[in-house]
Amino acid sequence: MSKTKKMLDPDPRVWDYETEYELGQDNIRPFGLDIHNPVFLISSILIGAFVLLALANQEASATFFGWLRPWLTSTFDWFLVLSVDAITLFCLALIVLPVGAVRIGGKDATPDYSYAGWIAMMFAAGIGIGLLFFGVLEPVYYNFSEGGGASPLGIDASAPGNEYIGVVGTIHHWGLEGWAIYAAVGLSLAIFCYNLDLPLTLRSAFYPILGERVWGWWGHLIDTLAVFATLFGLTTSLGLGAQQVAAGLYEVFGIEPSNTVIVLLIIGITVIALGSVLLGMDAGVKRLSEINMIMAVGLFVFVMLATGIGAAISRYFSVMVDYVVMLPALSNPFGREDTSFFHGWTTFYWAWWIAWSPFVGMFIARISKGRTVREFVLCALIAPTAVCALWMSTFGGAAIDLLNAGAAEGVRATVIDSYKPEGALFGFLKELPLYPIVAPIALVLIIIFFVTSSDSGSLVIDTITAGGKMDAPVVQRVFWCTLEGLVAIALLLGGGLSALQGAAVSTGIPFTLVVLIMCYCLWLALKAEHAKL
């Protein structure tokens, strides 16, 4: 770590954000570990206490989390939506402004990964289980559940021309604004680490406004909050994935889903994730991410062929036009009457994306050295939006078509007649040919996404709690990978889906303010870097 002058020039265009801080100087090394004091200790002790309390008081936990999520999403709706709007506009501006020419790692830096490997890892970490869990569920729910009362903006889905309004609402939640959150956090971490030679940890992004205080309790607070947001945002996805795997096991092997089965699944898949952890980034996460992408593309192509390529392409362009036209109204938090859609889904999603942002942001920062700011934002923002929209319109749109034609009884049973969201995908696949072959493939794909998320998450949390060190002892990643599984079990047993979502929202809302400040600090740093070109 460099030891030079700090911010001597009052002109922010030529500031040098350099520090006397040595990477790992606050770390302690008991039993051969290399952990940051006090971030590791505070985070692990508080999370461990949460697991014990949730498991010991399951009924009380269920009641608490059942109240917490709706209260938070209805109280802080305006703050979440306006914040995400601001983050999105900021990222779009970086594409066209001169600072977009700044290269992560400096002007001579070269990428560590090919485009295919880079995008595969970024996409697998950023979406994971979500595409498979919500691809059919969400569009169908908006169109048909609650008698259409969950429709975005209260639009009548039964009226001619509105039959895919549920798909438009889904794209809103998985498109531009969600990925902008990841891009803002990831770019901040990448610039402050690779260009400004600061530790790869959340606190580093606040050096422009906190200076050397960032290595004290202000920084401890930021990193600890990032650990909580990452862990609870991630365990929400892991819990959803475990429920969907249980549904898949019932469909493929006839194993009845139960809490015991789900707990055993979380334990088993966590063990597999530990194996990936021990293999390392290139042999573990990278290889699994590439397998993910191949299998996901294969499943997508099969569904498109089985439901009609022409219909899928026509539907895609139609819903994308509607999405762009409706985006201003969907992004407005005031005067909304579609409370089921807005509070039940949108505000939860924004809190969940923000809770995931330290995890995904740090992960994509680690793999993005050598890319320009413009290249980074385009690939982390525009491309995933287009791909997510294509997936959701193909799966969700085809499910809507089948329901309107009087088919898809499996989807109707799990989404409309009774809310069992983990069964929606398999209910849809039953309507297509080769189900006995396709269902096991989908099940394996869910498991691999599950493993990739757990492995990537443990990597990120370990980096934060090791003070920004990227080569900490592997046993520390094993510890965090294990703790993720325990938290997912505690939340599922202590309230199920409501507990998972409540935990994500409760950490996502305070972290929203952190992300907003990070955007301001990133802007200062980019201006300083551009002045050096």
Backbone hydrogen bonds, N-H to C=O, Kabsch-Sander energy under -0.5 kcal/mol:
donor,donor_aa,acceptor,acceptor_aa,energy
7,M,5,K,-0.5
7,M,16,D,-1.5
14,V,11,D,-2.0
15,W,12,P,-0.6
17,Y,15,W,-0.6
18,E,16,D,-1.9
25,Q,22,E,-2.4
27,N,24,G,-1.6
28,I,35,I,-3.0
32,G,29,R,-0.9
33,L,30,P,-2.4
35,I,28,I,-2.2
36,H,465,T,-3.1
37,N,26,D,-1.3
40,F,36,H,-1.9
41,L,36,H,-0.6
42,I,38,P,-2.8
43,S,39,V,-2.4
44,S,40,F,-2.6
45,I,41,L,-2.3
46,L,42,I,-2.3
47,I,43,S,-2.4
48,G,44,S,-2.3
49,A,45,I,-2.4
50,F,46,L,-2.0
51,V,47,I,-2.2
52,L,48,G,-2.0
53,L,49,A,-2.5
54,A,50,F,-2.7
55,L,51,V,-2.2
56,A,52,L,-2.0
57,N,53,L,-1.6
58,Q,55,L,-0.5
61,S,57,N,-2.5
62,A,58,Q,-2.2
63,T,59,E,-2.0
64,F,60,A,-2.5
65,F,61,S,-2.7
66,G,62,A,-1.9
67,W,63,T,-1.3
67,W,64,F,-0.5
68,L,64,F,-2.5
69,R,65,F,-1.6
71,W,67,W,-1.6
72,L,68,L,-2.5
73,T,69,R,-2.6
74,S,70,P,-1.6
75,T,71,W,-1.7
76,F,72,L,-2.5
80,L,76,F,-2.4
81,V,77,D,-2.5
82,L,78,W,-2.4
83,S,79,F,-1.9
84,V,80,L,-2.3
85,D,81,V,-2.3
86,A,82,L,-2.2
87,I,83,S,-2.3
88,T,84,V,-2.3
89,L,85,D,-2.3
90,F,86,A,-2.1
91,C,87,I,-2.1
92,L,88,T,-2.4
93,A,89,L,-2.0
94,L,90,F,-1.5
95,I,91,C,-0.9
95,I,92,L,-0.6
96,V,92,L,-0.8
96,V,93,A,-0.7
97,L,93,A,-2.0
100,G,97,L,-2.1
101,A,98,P,-2.1
102,V,99,V,-1.7
104,I,371,R,-3.1
106,G,103,R,-2.2
109,A,106,G,-1.8
112,D,369,K,-0.7
118,W,114,S,-2.9
119,I,115,Y,-2.8
120,A,116,A,-2.1
121,M,117,G,-2.2
122,M,118,W,-2.4
123,F,119,I,-2.8
124,A,120,A,-2.5
125,A,121,M,-2.3
126,G,122,M,-2.1
127,I,123,F,-2.0
128,G,123,F,-0.7
128,G,124,A,-0.5
130,G,127,I,-2.0
131,L,128,G,-0.7
133,F,129,I,-2.4
134,F,130,G,-2.9
135,G,131,L,-1.5
137,L,133,F,-0.5
138,E,134,F,-1.8
140,V,136,V,-1.5
141,Y,137,L,-2.6
142,Y,138,E,-2.3
143,N,139,P,-1.7
144,F,140,V,-2.4
145,S,140,V,-0.6
145,S,141,Y,-1.3
147,G,144,F,-0.9
148,G,145,S,-1.5
149,G,146,E,-1.3
150,A,145,S,-0.9
151,S,148,G,-1.5
154,G,151,S,-1.9
155,I,152,P,-1.8
157,A,155,I,-0.7
159,A,156,D,-1.2
162,N,159,A,-2.2
165,I,162,N,-2.0
167,V,164,Y,-0.5
168,V,164,Y,-1.7
169,G,165,I,-2.2
170,T,166,G,-1.7
171,I,167,V,-2.5
172,H,168,V,-1.9
173,H,169,G,-1.1
174,W,170,T,-1.2
175,G,171,I,-0.8
179,W,175,G,-2.0
180,A,176,L,-1.7
181,I,177,E,-1.2
182,Y,178,G,-1.3
183,A,179,W,-2.6
184,A,180,A,-2.5
185,V,181,I,-2.0
186,G,182,Y,-3.0
187,L,183,A,-2.6
188,S,184,A,-1.9
189,L,185,V,-2.3
190,A,186,G,-2.3
191,I,187,L,-2.7
192,F,188,S,-2.2
193,C,189,L,-1.7
194,Y,190,A,-2.7
195,N,190,A,-0.6
195,N,191,I,-1.5
196,L,191,I,-1.5
197,D,193,C,-0.7
198,L,192,F,-2.2
200,L,468,G,-0.9
201,T,199,P,-2.1
204,S,201,T,-1.3
205,A,201,T,-0.5
205,A,202,L,-1.2
206,F,203,R,-2.0
207,Y,204,S,-1.7
209,I,206,F,-1.0
210,L,206,F,-2.4
211,G,207,Y,-2.2
213,R,210,L,-1.6
214,V,211,G,-1.8
215,W,212,E,-1.7
216,G,213,R,-1.8
218,W,213,R,-0.6
219,G,213,R,-0.8
220,H,216,G,-2.2
221,L,217,W,-2.3
222,I,218,W,-2.0
223,D,219,G,-2.6
224,T,220,H,-2.3
225,L,221,L,-2.4
226,A,222,I,-2.0
227,V,223,D,-2.0
228,F,224,T,-2.2
229,A,225,L,-2.7
230,T,226,A,-2.6
231,L,227,V,-2.8
232,F,228,F,-2.5
233,G,229,A,-2.3
234,L,230,T,-2.5
235,T,231,L,-2.5
236,T,232,F,-1.3
237,S,233,G,-1.1
238,L,234,L,-2.4
239,G,235,T,-2.6
240,L,236,T,-2.2
241,G,237,S,-2.7
242,A,238,L,-2.4
243,Q,239,G,-2.0
244,Q,240,L,-2.1
245,V,241,G,-2.6
246,A,242,A,-2.2
247,A,243,Q,-1.9
248,G,244,Q,-2.3
249,L,245,V,-2.7
250,Y,246,A,-1.7
251,E,247,A,-2.0
252,V,248,G,-2.8
253,F,249,L,-2.6
254,G,249,L,-0.7
254,G,250,Y,-1.0
255,I,249,L,-1.3
256,E,254,G,-0.6
262,I,258,S,-2.5
263,V,259,N,-2.7
264,L,260,T,-2.4
265,L,261,V,-2.3
266,I,262,I,-2.5
267,I,263,V,-2.4
268,G,264,L,-2.9
269,I,265,L,-3.0
270,T,266,I,-2.1
271,V,267,I,-1.9
272,I,268,G,-1.7
273,A,269,I,-2.5
274,L,270,T,-2.1
275,G,271,V,-1.5
276,S,272,I,-1.7
277,V,273,A,-2.4
278,L,274,L,-2.2
279,L,275,G,-1.2
280,G,276,S,-1.1
280,G,277,V,-0.6
284,G,280,G,-2.0
285,V,280,G,-0.7
286,K,281,M,-2.9
287,R,282,D,-0.7
288,L,284,G,-2.5
289,S,285,V,-2.7
290,E,286,K,-2.1
291,I,287,R,-2.2
292,N,288,L,-2.8
293,M,289,S,-2.3
294,I,290,E,-2.2
295,M,291,I,-2.6
296,A,292,N,-3.1
297,V,293,M,-2.7
298,G,294,I,-2.2
299,L,295,M,-2.5
300,F,296,A,-2.5
301,V,297,V,-2.8
302,F,298,G,-2.1
303,V,299,L,-2.4
304,M,300,F,-2.6
305,L,301,V,-2.6
306,A,302,F,-2.7
307,T,303,V,-2.0
308,G,304,M,-1.2
312,A,308,G,-2.1
313,I,309,I,-2.6
314,S,310,G,-2.4
315,R,311,A,-2.5
316,Y,312,A,-2.2
317,F,313,I,-2.1
318,S,314,S,-1.8
319,V,315,R,-2.7
320,M,316,Y,-2.1
321,V,317,F,-1.8
322,D,318,S,-2.0
323,Y,319,V,-2.4
324,V,320,M,-2.2
325,V,321,V,-2.3
326,M,322,D,-2.6
327,L,323,Y,-1.3
330,L,326,M,-2.7
331,S,327,L,-1.9
332,N,329,A,-1.2
339,T,337,E,-1.8
342,F,338,D,-3.1
343,H,339,T,-2.3
344,G,339,T,-1.2
344,G,340,S,-0.6
345,W,341,F,-1.2
346,T,341,F,-2.2
347,T,342,F,-2.5
349,Y,345,W,-3.0
350,W,346,T,-2.5
351,A,347,T,-1.8
352,W,348,F,-2.4
353,W,349,Y,-3.2
354,I,350,W,-2.1
355,A,351,A,-2.2
356,W,352,W,-2.0
357,S,353,W,-1.0
357,S,354,I,-0.6
360,V,356,W,-2.6
361,G,357,S,-2.6
362,M,358,P,-2.1
363,F,359,F,-1.9
364,I,360,V,-2.9
365,A,361,G,-1.8
366,R,362,M,-2.0
367,I,363,F,-1.0
368,S,365,A,-1.1
370,G,104,I,-2.5
371,R,368,S,-1.7
373,V,102,V,-2.8
374,R,100,G,-2.6
376,F,372,T,-3.0
377,V,373,V,-2.7
378,L,374,R,-2.4
379,C,375,E,-2.4
380,A,376,F,-2.4
381,L,377,V,-1.3
382,I,377,V,-0.6
382,I,378,L,-1.0
383,A,378,L,-1.8
385,T,381,L,-1.2
386,A,382,I,-2.2
387,V,383,A,-2.3
388,C,384,P,-3.0
389,A,385,T,-2.3
390,L,386,A,-1.9
391,W,387,V,-2.4
392,M,388,C,-2.9
393,S,389,A,-2.5
394,T,390,L,-1.8
395,F,391,W,-2.8
396,G,392,M,-1.7
397,G,392,M,-0.9
397,G,393,S,-0.5
398,A,394,T,-1.2
399,A,395,F,-2.0
400,I,396,G,-2.1
401,D,397,G,-2.2
402,L,398,A,-2.3
403,L,399,A,-2.2
404,N,400,I,-2.7
405,A,401,D,-1.2
406,G,403,L,-1.6
407,A,402,L,-3.1
411,V,427,G,-0.5
412,R,408,A,-2.3
413,A,409,E,-2.4
414,T,410,G,-1.5
415,V,411,V,-2.3
416,I,411,V,-0.7
416,I,412,R,-1.2
417,D,412,R,-3.1
418,S,413,A,-0.9
420,K,414,T,-3.7
420,K,418,S,-1.3
423,G,420,K,-2.1
424,A,421,P,-1.5
427,G,423,G,-2.2
428,F,424,A,-1.8
429,L,425,L,-2.6
430,K,426,F,-1.5
431,E,428,F,-1.6
432,L,429,L,-1.6
435,Y,432,L,-0.6
437,I,434,L,-1.4
438,V,434,L,-2.9
439,A,435,Y,-2.8
441,I,437,I,-1.2
442,A,438,V,-2.6
443,L,439,A,-2.2
444,V,440,P,-2.4
445,L,441,I,-2.3
446,I,442,A,-2.2
447,I,443,L,-2.0
448,I,444,V,-2.4
449,F,445,L,-2.4
450,F,446,I,-2.4
451,V,447,I,-2.6
452,T,448,I,-2.7
453,S,449,F,-2.4
454,S,450,F,-2.2
455,D,451,V,-2.7
456,S,452,T,-2.8
457,G,453,S,-2.6
458,S,454,S,-2.2
459,L,455,D,-1.8
460,V,456,S,-2.0
461,I,457,G,-2.6
462,D,458,S,-2.1
463,T,459,L,-1.8
464,I,460,V,-2.2
465,T,461,I,-2.6
466,A,462,D,-0.7
466,A,463,T,-0.6
467,G,464,I,-1.4
468,G,463,T,-2.8
469,K,466,A,-0.7
476,Q,473,P,-1.7
477,R,473,P,-0.6
478,V,474,V,-1.9
479,F,475,V,-2.0
480,W,476,Q,-2.0
481,C,477,R,-2.6
482,T,478,V,-2.2
483,L,479,F,-2.3
484,E,480,W,-2.3
485,G,481,C,-1.5
486,L,482,T,-1.9
487,V,483,L,-2.5
488,A,484,E,-2.3
489,I,485,G,-2.1
490,A,486,L,-2.6
491,L,487,V,-2.5
492,L,488,A,-2.3
493,L,489,I,-2.5
494,G,490,A,-1.6
495,G,492,L,-0.8
496,G,491,L,-0.9
496,G,492,L,-1.0
498,S,495,G,-0.9
499,A,495,G,-0.6
500,L,496,G,-2.0
501,Q,497,L,-2.6
502,G,498,S,-2.6
503,A,499,A,-2.3
504,A,500,L,-1.7
505,V,501,Q,-2.4
506,S,502,G,-2.3
507,T,503,A,-1.2
508,G,504,A,-2.2
509,I,505,V,-2.2
511,F,507,T,-1.3
512,T,508,G,-1.0
512,T,509,I,-0.9
513,L,509,I,-0.7
513,L,510,P,-0.6
514,V,510,P,-0.8
515,V,511,F,-2.1
516,L,512,T,-2.1
517,I,513,L,-2.0
518,M,514,V,-2.1
519,C,515,V,-1.9
520,Y,516,L,-1.4
521,C,517,I,-2.3
522,L,518,M,-2.8
523,W,519,C,-2.0
524,L,520,Y,-1.8
525,A,521,C,-2.2
526,L,522,L,-2.8
527,K,523,W,-2.1
528,A,524,L,-1.8
529,E,525,A,-2.4
530,H,526,L,-2.8
531,A,527,K,-1.7
532,K,528,A,-0.5
532,K,529,E,-0.9
533,L,530,H,-1.2
